[in-house]
Amino acid sequence: MRLDKFLAEVGLGSRKEVKQLIKKGQISVNQKIEKSDKKQIDPEKDQVDYQGEILHYQEFYYYLLHKPAGVVSATEDKHDQTVMDIFSPSDYRSDLFPVGRLDKNTEGLLLITNDGKLAHDLLSPKKHVEKEYFAEVQGVMTAEDQQRFVDGFLLDGERTLPAELLIDEVTENKSKVRIILHEGKFHQVKRMVKACGKEVTYLKRIRMGKLLLTKELVKGAYRSLTEDELKGLKG
């Protein structure tokens, strides 16, 4: 990797800005001042310093974000706030993206990363990664509905994979349920519930695989994944 690219990747500045730092002799490689921005380095083996501070390269970044309603799951949008707009300038990177999508008015767990392979694995129906949602429903969900979720629904000309409907609470004409999917079709939860003759009035994703959305992470906040969480996703 070129030295100027490395410095930009670790957040020291733009490619133009880091070139100036190199020219001014403020960067050293393996304890020797380096003035060529084209210098090839190995991020895993070479030691790069800036003003006495060792710079550590990180290829992939993983964040757990608690998406609020009204924010779109996109890297940019001309009309609405995106999940990437939530990030502070110090954490923002142009290569970060949300893994999958949550509807604009759906809240909950959203993984943000620049690891394309992991994102593909988590979203592939063949991997059967569970996505769990909490939903408030207008109408009474029944045991018959639970069986329909197992049998699958015809959406977009294809039958959905077997899903699980867990009924937590039923009061008068309302239900609180959890729904576990292994895929992510457009508006899938809402469309499956509608096919049962009911309507989702509130939806929140609370889990993806072993990754849980805990109460400590408030709406609109994000944090880096722990090593154990990352291992759980990759496992």
C-alpha positions in Angstrom: 0.0 0.0 0.0 1.2 3.5 -0.8 2.2 5.6 2.2 -0.2 8.5 1.3 -3.1 6.0 0.9 -2.2 4.5 4.3 -2.2 7.9 6.0 -5.5 8.8 4.5 -7.0 5.4 5.5 -6.1 5.9 9.1 -7.8 9.3 9.1 -4.8 11.6 9.2 -6.3 13.7 6.4 -7.1 13.8 2.7 -4.6 12.4 0.2 -3.6 16.0 -0.6 -3.2 16.9 3.1 -1.1 13.8 4.0 1.2 14.4 1.0 2.1 17.8 2.6 2.8 16.1 5.9 5.1 13.7 4.1 6.9 16.5 2.3 7.4 18.4 5.6 9.2 15.3 7.1 6.5 14.7 9.7 6.1 11.0 8.8 8.5 8.3 9.6 8.5 4.6 8.4 10.3 2.1 10.7 11.8 5.1 12.6 13.2 6.8 9.5 11.8 10.0 8.1 10.1 9.3 4.7 9.5 12.0 2.2 8.1 10.0 -0.7 4.3 9.7 -0.8 4.7 6.8 -3.2 6.6 4.7 -0.7 5.2 1.2 -0.6 4.5 -0.2 2.9 3.0 -3.3 4.5 0.4 -2.1 7.1 0.8 -5.3 9.0 4.6 -5.2 9.3 5.9 -1.6 8.9 5.7 0.9 11.7 4.5 4.3 10.6 4.7 7.3 13.0 3.3 10.8 13.0 4.8 13.2 15.5 5.9 10.3 17.7 2.5 8.5 17.6 2.4 5.1 16.0 -0.4 4.9 13.4 -2.5 1.7 13.4 -4.2 0.6 10.2 -7.6 -1.0 10.3 -9.1 -2.5 7.1 -12.6 -3.2 8.2 -14.9 -1.3 10.5 -18.1 -2.6 12.2 -20.7 -0.5 14.0 -24.0 -1.4 15.6 -26.5 1.4 15.1 -29.9 1.9 16.6 -31.8 3.4 13.7 -34.6 5.8 14.6 -37.8 6.2 12.6 -37.7 8.8 9.8 -34.1 8.0 8.8 -33.4 6.1 5.6 -31.1 3.1 5.3 -28.8 4.6 2.6 -25.4 6.1 2.2 -26.9 9.3 0.8 -30.3 10.8 0.0 -31.3 14.2 -1.4 -34.4 14.6 0.7 -34.1 12.6 4.0 -31.5 12.1 6.7 -29.6 8.9 6.2 -28.1 6.5 8.7 -24.7 7.7 7.6 -25.6 11.3 8.6 -25.8 10.1 12.2 -22.0 9.4 12.3 -19.6 11.9 13.7 -16.9 13.3 11.4 -14.3 11.3 13.3 -16.0 8.0 12.6 -17.4 8.7 9.2 -15.8 6.9 6.2 -17.0 7.1 2.6 -16.8 3.3 2.2 -19.2 2.5 5.1 -22.6 1.2 4.2 -25.7 -0.3 6.0 -26.0 -4.1 5.8 -29.5 -4.5 4.4 -32.3 -2.0 4.8 -34.9 -1.1 7.3 -37.9 0.8 6.1 -37.9 4.5 6.7 -40.3 4.2 9.6 -38.9 1.0 11.0 -36.6 1.3 14.0 -33.9 -0.9 15.4 -30.7 -2.8 14.8 -28.6 -1.9 11.7 -25.1 -3.1 11.1 -22.8 -0.5 9.4 -19.5 -1.8 7.9 -17.2 -1.6 4.9 -16.8 -5.4 4.9 -18.5 -6.5 1.7 -18.0 -10.2 2.2 -19.6 -10.2 5.7 -22.5 -8.2 4.4 -23.1 -10.6 1.6 -23.0 -13.6 4.0 -25.4 -12.0 6.4 -27.9 -11.1 3.7 -27.8 -14.4 1.7 -30.8 -16.6 2.2 -28.5 -19.6 1.8 -26.8 -18.6 5.0 -30.0 -18.6 7.0 -29.0 -15.8 9.3 -31.9 -15.0 11.6 -33.4 -11.5 11.7 -35.7 -11.0 14.6 -38.3 -8.2 14.8 -40.7 -6.9 17.5 -44.0 -5.7 16.1 -47.1 -4.1 17.4 -50.1 -5.3 15.3 -53.6 -4.0 14.9 -55.6 -7.2 15.1 -55.3 -10.5 17.0 -52.6 -12.8 15.8 -53.5 -16.5 16.1 -52.1 -20.0 16.1 -53.4 -20.3 12.5 -51.3 -17.2 11.6 -48.3 -18.9 13.2 -48.7 -21.9 11.0 -49.0 -19.7 7.9 -45.6 -18.1 8.8 -44.1 -21.6 8.9 -45.8 -22.6 5.6 -44.7 -19.4 3.9 -46.4 -16.6 1.8 -46.3 -16.0 -1.9 -44.5 -12.6 -2.3 -43.1 -11.3 -5.5 -43.9 -14.6 -7.2 -41.8 -16.6 -4.7 -42.8 -18.4 -1.5 -41.1 -17.1 1.5 -38.8 -19.3 3.6 -40.3 -20.7 6.8 -40.6 -18.0 9.4 -41.5 -18.0 13.1 -44.3 -15.9 14.7 -44.1 -15.6 18.4 -47.1 -14.1 20.1 -46.1 -12.3 23.3 -49.3 -10.5 24.2 -52.9 -10.1 22.9 -55.2 -7.4 24.3 -58.6 -6.6 22.8 -57.9 -6.1 19.1 -54.1 -5.6 19.3 -51.1 -8.0 19.5 -47.4 -7.7 20.4 -45.4 -10.3 18.5 -41.9 -11.2 17.5 -41.1 -12.4 14.0 -38.0 -14.4 13.0 -37.0 -14.3 9.3 -34.2 -15.9 7.3 -34.4 -13.5 4.4 -35.2 -9.9 3.7 -37.8 -9.2 1.0 -39.2 -5.7 0.5 -41.5 -4.8 3.4 -41.6 -8.5 4.2 -42.9 -8.4 7.8 -45.6 -5.9 7.0 -46.7 -7.8 4.0 -46.8 -11.2 5.8 -48.9 -9.7 8.6 -51.2 -8.0 6.1 -51.7 -11.4 4.4 -53.1 -12.6 7.7 -55.6 -9.8 7.6 -53.9 -7.6 10.2 -51.7 -4.5 10.1 -48.3 -3.7 11.6 -48.4 -0.3 13.5 -44.9 -0.4 14.9 -41.8 -2.4 13.8 -38.4 -2.7 15.3 -35.5 -5.1 14.5 -34.0 -6.4 17.7 -31.6 -9.1 16.5 -29.4 -10.2 13.5 -27.9 -13.6 14.0 -26.2 -13.4 17.5 -26.0 -9.6 17.4 -28.5 -8.1 19.8 -29.9 -4.6 20.2 -29.7 -3.9 23.9 -31.5 -1.2 25.9 -28.1 0.6 26.6 -27.9 1.7 22.9 -30.5 4.4 22.6 -32.2 5.5 19.4 -29.9 7.4 17.1 -26.7 6.1 18.8 -24.1 3.7 17.5 -21.0 1.9 18.8 -18.3 -0.4 17.5 -18.9 -4.1 17.7 -17.0 -6.0 20.4 -14.6 -8.8 19.4 -17.1 -11.4 20.7 -20.0 -9.9 18.7 -17.9 -9.9 15.5 -16.9 -13.5 16.1 -20.5 -14.4 16.6 -21.4 -12.8 13.2 -18.6 -14.5 11.4 -19.1 -17.8 13.1 
